[in-house]
Amino acid sequence: MRYERPGSLEDASAMLAGEAGISRILAGGTDVLVQMKSEIVEPDLIVDLKHLGGMRSIVAEDGGFRVGAAVSGAQLNEHADFCALWPGVAEALDLIGSTQIQGRATMTGNLCNGSPAADSVPALVAAGATVRIQGTGGTRDCPVADIPSGPGKTTLEKGDIVASVFLPARPERAGDAYLRFIPRTEMDIAVASAAVSLELDEAGVISAARVALGAVAPTVRLVEDAGKAITGTKLGDDAVAALVAAVEAACSPISDKRGTVEFRTKTAGVLARRAARTAYARAGG
Ligand SMILES: Cc1cc2nc3c(=O)[nH]c(=O)nc-3n(C[C@H](O)[C@H](O)[C@H](O)COP(=O)(O)OP(=O)(O)OC[C@H]3O[C@@H](n4cnc5c(N)ncnc54)[C@H](O)[C@@H]3O)c2cc1C
């Protein structure tokens, strides 16, 4: 196995594109090193990008934040302005593993590992976050929602590197929230999860809403009907019931030892309802 620390993102992309065998990017390593140790994957090439410019920085941009691909969850959760703007994204990262794991784990790694149960991904999808990708042909921006394509799979092509994640600006009256269900109090993988991001008008009516679910489909899923169900409302009982119905209709989970189809579907509705109420309160509603 080769370990490389290229001098630029362009060189890294070319290196990854030219590798005939299996390659992996080393961010925090909390997925990739565990997979190597358990012999799930034996990479021929490991490319470390953490030393490159911008990889570890959180920069204000257009009223939002551009987060370098190697920024850890712990680093983000210590950034007060980021947490104030996107508390739901911050709380999703704060659920990943333990203090030690959060010191290494990145949201880019969480996204690119391709797990349908990845905690930060529903929050990023609900937030309308985008990624900047360095490929062999240059850079392009892409919604986070378009990256996962199946369990352990993404739409990233050979040579593609996520350089940064962008969380956009939001109006003053806006809030988001993320919740997951796990059988233990910590250090477990979501059985179901839900993220809600919404905006309010002056009268407290929801003017825009996005709802995303985790662990109830082969990929994290944006549920447009659930967002529509609460838009134009003050999140009264009828709106919440319509939200829950839309969420349950969007679930197509598997049954396994951690939860049945019925349990996961019901739980996703409960979590979406609670996350919507928290997001609404955070928005000042
Ligand atoms: C004890 C333990 C507990 C955990 N608990 C949770 C949990 O509660 N919730 C949860 O969601 N996850 C959990 N995880 C999984 C893991 O910590 C997260 O998925 C983490 O966010 C992965 O980030 P990383 O930076 O460590 O990624 P890495 O392991 O470095 O990389 C993961 C994958 O992403 C790819 N990748 C990395 N960077 C890039 C890039 N810039 N561009 C393109 N591809 C890239 C790599 O090639 C690799 O395939 C846990 C893991 C452990 C070991």
The ligand as an SDF file (V2000), in Angstrom:
LIG
                    3D

 53 58  0  0  0  0  0  0  0  0999 V2000
  -16.3390    4.2640   17.5500 C   0  0  0  0  0  0  0  0  0  0  0  0
  -17.0180    4.8850   16.3580 C   0  0  0  0  0  0  0  0  0  0  0  0
  -18.2530    5.4780   16.5320 C   0  0  0  0  0  0  0  0  0  0  0  0
  -18.8950    6.0710   15.4390 C   0  0  0  0  0  0  0  0  0  0  0  0
  -20.1160    6.6650   15.6450 N   0  0  0  0  0  0  0  0  0  0  0  0
  -20.7620    7.2370   14.6050 C   0  0  0  0  0  0  0  0  0  0  0  0
  -22.0280    7.8630   14.8020 C   0  0  0  0  0  0  0  0  0  0  0  0
  -22.5610    7.9240   15.9020 O   0  0  0  0  0  0  0  0  0  0  0  0
  -22.6370    8.4160   13.7130 N   0  0  0  0  0  0  0  0  0  0  0  0
  -22.0730    8.3850   12.4700 C   0  0  0  0  0  0  0  0  0  0  0  0
  -22.6710    8.9280   11.5240 O   0  0  0  0  0  0  0  0  0  0  0  0
  -20.8650    7.8060   12.2590 N   0  0  0  0  0  0  0  0  0  0  0  0
  -20.2120    7.2280   13.2960 C   0  0  0  0  0  0  0  0  0  0  0  0
  -18.9830    6.6350   13.0990 N   0  0  0  0  0  0  0  0  0  0  0  0
  -18.4130    6.5880   11.7500 C   0  0  0  0  0  0  0  0  0  0  0  0
  -17.3920    7.7270   11.4500 C   0  0  0  0  0  0  0  0  0  0  0  0
  -16.8380    8.2590   12.6320 O   0  0  0  0  0  0  0  0  0  0  0  0
  -18.0510    8.8830   10.6610 C   0  0  0  0  0  0  0  0  0  0  0  0
  -18.6540    8.4010    9.4800 O   0  0  0  0  0  0  0  0  0  0  0  0
  -17.0360    9.9940   10.3370 C   0  0  0  0  0  0  0  0  0  0  0  0
  -17.7200   11.1920   10.0810 O   0  0  0  0  0  0  0  0  0  0  0  0
  -16.1300    9.6680    9.1510 C   0  0  0  0  0  0  0  0  0  0  0  0
  -15.2900   10.7850    8.9240 O   0  0  0  0  0  0  0  0  0  0  0  0
  -13.6980   10.6400    8.7620 P   0  0  0  0  0  0  0  0  0  0  0  0
  -13.1790   12.0140    8.5880 O   0  0  0  0  0  0  0  0  0  0  0  0
  -13.1300    9.8520    9.8840 O   0  0  0  0  0  0  0  0  0  0  0  0
  -13.6370    9.8180    7.3900 O   0  0  0  0  0  0  0  0  0  0  0  0
  -12.5140    8.8030    6.8460 P   0  0  0  0  0  0  0  0  0  0  0  0
  -12.5960    7.5140    7.5880 O   0  0  0  0  0  0  0  0  0  0  0  0
  -11.1900    9.4680    6.7710 O   0  0  0  0  0  0  0  0  0  0  0  0
  -13.0680    8.5990    5.3460 O   0  0  0  0  0  0  0  0  0  0  0  0
  -14.3430    7.9790    5.1420 C   0  0  0  0  0  0  0  0  0  0  0  0
  -14.6000    7.8010    3.6390 C   0  0  0  0  0  0  0  0  0  0  0  0
  -14.7360    9.0760    3.0190 O   0  0  0  0  0  0  0  0  0  0  0  0
  -13.8210    9.2030    1.9360 C   0  0  0  0  0  0  0  0  0  0  0  0
  -13.3420   10.5850    1.9700 N   0  0  0  0  0  0  0  0  0  0  0  0
  -12.7610   11.2070    3.0160 C   0  0  0  0  0  0  0  0  0  0  0  0
  -12.4790   12.4800    2.7090 N   0  0  0  0  0  0  0  0  0  0  0  0
  -12.8840   12.6570    1.4300 C   0  0  0  0  0  0  0  0  0  0  0  0
  -12.8560   13.7720    0.5370 C   0  0  0  0  0  0  0  0  0  0  0  0
  -12.3370   14.9620    0.9060 N   0  0  0  0  0  0  0  0  0  0  0  0
  -13.3740   13.6250   -0.7150 N   0  0  0  0  0  0  0  0  0  0  0  0
  -13.9070   12.4270   -1.1030 C   0  0  0  0  0  0  0  0  0  0  0  0
  -13.9540   11.3410   -0.2960 N   0  0  0  0  0  0  0  0  0  0  0  0
  -13.4470   11.4540    0.9660 C   0  0  0  0  0  0  0  0  0  0  0  0
  -12.7190    8.1910    2.1990 C   0  0  0  0  0  0  0  0  0  0  0  0
  -12.1140    7.7400    0.9950 O   0  0  0  0  0  0  0  0  0  0  0  0
  -13.4880    7.0850    2.8910 C   0  0  0  0  0  0  0  0  0  0  0  0
  -14.0890    6.2250    1.9340 O   0  0  0  0  0  0  0  0  0  0  0  0
  -18.2960    6.0390   14.1710 C   0  0  0  0  0  0  0  0  0  0  0  0
  -17.0310    5.4440   13.9910 C   0  0  0  0  0  0  0  0  0  0  0  0
  -16.3970    4.8840   15.0880 C   0  0  0  0  0  0  0  0  0  0  0  0
  -15.0490    4.2480   14.8870 C   0  0  0  0  0  0  0  0  0  0  0  0
  1  2  1  0
  2  3  1  0
  2 52  2  0
  3  4  2  0
  4  5  1  0
  4 50  1  0
  5  6  2  0
  6  7  1  0
  6 13  1  0
  7  8  2  0
  7  9  1  0
  9 10  1  0
 10 11  2  0
 10 12  1  0
 12 13  2  0
 13 14  1  0
 14 15  1  0
 14 50  1  0
 15 16  1  0
 16 17  1  0
 16 18  1  0
 18 19  1  0
 18 20  1  0
 20 21  1  0
 20 22  1  0
 22 23  1  0
 23 24  1  0
 24 25  2  0
 24 26  1  0
 24 27  1  0
 27 28  1  0
 28 29  2  0
 28 30  1  0
 28 31  1  0
 31 32  1  0
 32 33  1  0
 33 34  1  0
 33 48  1  0
 34 35  1  0
 35 36  1  0
 35 46  1  0
 36 37  1  0
 36 45  1  0
 37 38  2  0
 38 39  1  0
 39 40  1  0
 39 45  2  0
 40 41  1  0
 40 42  2  0
 42 43  1  0
 43 44  2  0
 44 45  1  0
 46 47  1  0
 46 48  1  0
 48 49  1  0
 50 51  2  0
 51 52  1  0
 52 53  1  0
M  END
$$$$
